[in-house]
Amino acid sequence: MIYEVRTYDIKPHSMPEALKRFGDAYPARAKYSQLAACWTTEIGPLHQFIHVWGYESAGERERIRDEARKESAWPPAMKELIVDMASEIFIPCPFSPLLTPGDPGPIYEMRSYKIAVGEMPQMIKRWEGAIEERMAHSPLAVAMYTDHGPLNKFVHIWPYKSLEHRAETRAKVI
């Protein structure tokens, strides 16, 4: 399993229109594969629209993207709303649940770290030893590391019912 995480920096005040256009075009793309997740940012880097697609392999990703591009409605007509965009390919950690569509949020905390070169295996091992205890307090949406894009990047994402729920949980686990 791999995840393509696409991050669009949207022009200020344009997010509602960007989401509408993406939503209007999505049925054409959904014929080939479903979104694994989709978020907008409110804290941290602002005006970001993040969508995540899961694939069994790089070959499947390429095949599905080629097929979807043949659709007249895909990709969404939103280029004038995008300031910048990035695509990263992630591999889920062995202990991570698969990222699947659902509604465990609506608040998600995405933490991202640059790991020293050669240290990712040790980082994953440390997390394997601690994740069960941490997940006793709240579920993990996904933990993953980059395979393509900025390398040595480790990301973990946690859903919460509210900002208060996040604060309560963080107070218990720190």
Secondary structure as UniProt FT lines:
FT   STRAND          2..10
FT   TURN            12..13
FT   HELIX           15..30
FT   TURN            31..32
FT   STRAND          35..40
FT   STRAND          48..55
FT   HELIX           58..68
FT   TURN            69..70
FT   TURN            72..73
FT   HELIX           79..81
FT   STRAND          82..92
FT   TURN            94..95
FT   STRAND          107..114
FT   TURN            117..118
FT   HELIX           120..135
FT   TURN            136..137
FT   STRAND          142..148
FT   STRAND          153..160
FT   HELIX           163..173
//
